Amino acid sequence: MNNSWSRFNIVSVVLGFTFLYLPIVLLVIFSFNESKLVTVWAGFSTKWYVSLFHNQGLMDAAWVTVRVGLLAASVATVLGTMAALALTRYTRFRGRLLFSGMVYAPLVMPEVITGLSLLLLFVAIGFDRGFWTVTLAHITFSMCFVTVVVQSRLLSFDRSIEEAALDLGATPVRTFFEVTLPVIAPAVLSGWMLALTLSLDDLVIASFTSGPGATTLPMKIYSQVRLGVTPEINAACTLLIGLVAIGVIIASVMTKRREVQRVRDEQAAFAGR
């Protein structure tokens, strides 16, 4: 009975991963297709990547997406880290329940509601839609994800290290930047990568908050796919997959190295006692 269940679980996992990743593999393969038909293989070619870089509309949309993603992820990481510190270190303050609810609301709020509410806000205050409205919208919904990631690390943080630094004369600001931040850096980096990925992937919220000259790459791809998939779209999606994969690998390696260094420092500290 156990063996049968074991086989069933293995088959289920294989089928699940196949369902998820086989379309991505096929997309990458057909981005190197010689034929203009995306479902008919006619030989290996990289001409669609060359054509992609000569497509000014896609290049402009990609540049907007990169700028929005980097700026939104950076600001969301700073704000999310500050929110995580407030929720972790100050467990009792007036309005904490409201504050935590506002921070976590975008996690469960449908993107359509978030996009529509932000649109109504920008219209009400007379803020012209464009690059900055998309950036503000992405900061709003990605900040909560950074908060969750960083807060989970702070909950297991050994505060005696901070207390030791304060006892030795370090100011709270210096203690944070020289003691706390290096320890939680892997979580902060993970939060930044998650915020960047969410920003690069967003379509719904950007559709509500974008304006002239602020068309993101997902919006551009969606508008073209409605008229038919072209090999250039496959090439653009393949590049996005590659960039995200490289970013995840770099973040994982850096996180692993920091963790190994932290363990070594702790072992050296205990050995020196």
N, C-alpha and C positions, 0 to 999 in steps of 0.2 A: 504493500500500500504506500509506504514511504517512497519507494522507487518510482511508482507511477506518478505520485504527486510531484516528485523531483523532475521527472521528464516533462510533465505538464508545465511546470514553472519555467523550465529552460525554453521550451517551445514558445511559451507566451512572451517571454522576454525577447527572444530572437524575432518573433513576428512583430512585436511592438517597436523594436529598434529599426527593423526593416521598413515598417510603415512610416516611421518618422524620417529616416535618413536616406532611404533609397531615392525619393524625389530630388533631394539635394544633390546626391551623387550624379543622377541623370542630368540635372541642370548644369553641373560643372562639366560633365563630359560633352554635352551638346553645345556648350559655349565655344568649343574648339571645332565645331562642325564646319565643313567647307560649304555645305548647302545653305541656301537661304531659308529652307524649310526646317523648322526647329524639331520636327519629328522624324526626319529622314537623314540618316547618316551618309555622308558622301565623301568622307576623308578628313584627315586632320588639317587644321588651319588655324592661324592666329589673326586672320584678317579682321575679324569682328572686334577684337581688342583695339586694333589700329583705327577701325571705323568709330569705335566708341569714343576714343580720345579726340576725334575730329567732330563729334556731335556736340555742338556748343550748348544746346539746351540741357543735355544730361550733365555736362561738365559744370555748368552754372549751378544746377540743382545740387550736384555733389559738393561743390564748394560751400554752398549755403548750409548743407547738412553737416559738414565737418565743423564749420565755424559755430553753428548752433550747438552741436553736440559737445565740443570741447568747452565752450563757455558755460553752458548749462550744467554739465557734469562737475566742473570746478566749483561753481557757486553753490550747487546743490550739496556737494561734499562738505564745504565749509559750514553751511547752514545745518545740514543733517548731523554733522559731528557736534555742533553746539547744542542742538536739540537733544541729542543722545546724552550729552554731559548733563544737561539740565534735568532730564528725566531720571537719570541714574544717581546723580550726586545730591539732588535736592528733592527728596521724596515727599516733602510736605511744604507746599506753598500755595497761596490762594490762587485758584484758577488752574491747578494742575490737571484736573480731570478734563476741563475744556481744552487746555493746551494739548494734552495727549490725544484727545479726540480729533482736534484739527490737524495734528501731525499725521495721524494714521488714516484719516478719512480717504485720501486718494488711493489707498491700498484696496479699498472695497468699493469705491465709487466707480460706476461705469464711465468709460472714457467719453461716451457721448454726452453725459451729464457734465463732466468736467470741462469738456471743450465748449459746450453751449454756455455754461455759466461764465467762463472766462471771456467768451465772445460778448456776452451781454455786459460784462464789466467794462471791457475796453470801449464798447460803444457808448456806454453811459458816461464815462469820464472823458470821452472825446479823444482817445488814444488811437492814432492811425495804425491799422494793422500792417505788419511787415516783419522784418527780421527780429526786432526787439520783442514784439508780442509773442512770437513763437518761442523765443528764448525764455521769456518769463513763464510761459505755460509749461515748458519742459522742466524748468527749475521747480515749479510748483508740484508737479506730479512725481518727479524723481527724487526729491528731497526725502520723502518718507521712506523710500527703500534704503537710502544711505543711513537714515536714523536707525532702522531695524538692524542693519548689519553691524554698525558701530556699537549700538546699545548691547547687543548680544556679547560683544567682546568686553565691554566695560563691566558687565555683570559678574564676570569671572576674573576681573582685574584685582591684583593684590595691592590694596591701598597702603600697606605698610611701607612699600617702596617710596611712595609720595611723602608719607609722614617722615621717613628717614631723611629725605632731601630737604624738607621744611625744617627739620630739627638741625640740619647742618647749615642753615642760613639762607637757603635758596628761596626766592620769592615765589608766590603761586604761579606767576606767568612763566618764570624760568623753569619751575618744576614741570609745568605742563609741556613745554617745548622740548625739554631735555630728558624728561623721565616718562611722562605719560604718553606723549605722541609717538616716540619710537616704539613703545610696546604695542600700541594699538594701530601702528602704521599698516600692518597687513589688512586689518579690517577696513581702515580708511581707503586703502588702495582698492580693495574689493568693492567697496561702495562706489568709488569713482568709476570703476570699470562697469559696474551694473548700471549706473546712471547714464554713462556714455552709450552703452548698448541699447538701453530703453529709448534714448533720444534718437539714435540712428534708425531705430525700428519704428518709431511712432508715425502713424498716418492719420488717425482719427482726430486727435487734438490739434495737430498741425493744420489739418484741413479747415478747422473752425477759426483758428487764430492767425493764419497766414494772410498775406496781402500781396500786392504787386511787387515783384522782385524778390519774393521770399518763398519760392516754391522749393520744397525739400525733395530729395531724391525718391523717397517712398511715394510721395504725391505724383512725381513725374512718371515713375514706373507704373503706378496704378492707372494713370490717365492713358498711357500708351498701351497697357495690357488690355484695356477695354476694347481697343481696336484690333488687337491681335498681338501675340508674343513674337518678338523679333530676336535674332541672335545677339543683337547689341544689348538687349535686356538681360539675356543669359550671362553675357560677359560682365555687365555691371553688377549683377547679383553675385557672381563668382568672386569678383574683387572684394565686395562687401564681406562675404563669408571668409575670405582669406585674411582681411584686415582684422575682423573680430577674433578669428582663431589665433592669429599672431599676438594680439593684445592679451587674450586669455592665457596663452602660454607664457608670455613675458611676466604677467602678473603672478601666475602660479610659481614661476621660478623665483621671482623676487620674494614672494611670501615664504617659500620654502627656505630660502637662504636666511631671511630675517629670523625665522623660527629656529633654525639651526644655530645661528649666532646667539640668539637669546638663551637657548639651552646651554650653550658653552659658557656664556657669561655667568649664568646662575651657578653652574658647576664650579667655575673658577672662584666665584664669591664664597660658596660653601667650603671649598678647599682651603681658602685663605683665612678662614675663621680659626 
